[in-house]
Amino acid sequence: MRTRDLTPDALAAALTERTGRPHTAADLPPDTTACAFDADTLDAVSAILAVPLPALLHPSVPESTSGVNTPPSGTLYA
């Protein structure tokens, strides 16, 4: 979140505004391990962070030294 200049408190406030349900920074990872976001909340996070929804649901793939994205070994993508 910080890479987008958005503090956890600011994200929680934005989620509260978009979903109509109260959120606090303590509700967000990594402060909680039980992060049960429903579809509306995931959609709101996607819009707030300007990240496509599928990118929130799939692990990122590190870039190889050749500049081509290659999946890490031992994953479902390998």
PyMOL commands that set and color helices and strands:
alter all, ss='L'
color gray80, all
select helices_A, chain A and resi 2-4+8-19+25-27+39-49+53-57
alter helices_A, ss='H'
color red, helices_A
deselect
rebuild
show_as cartoon
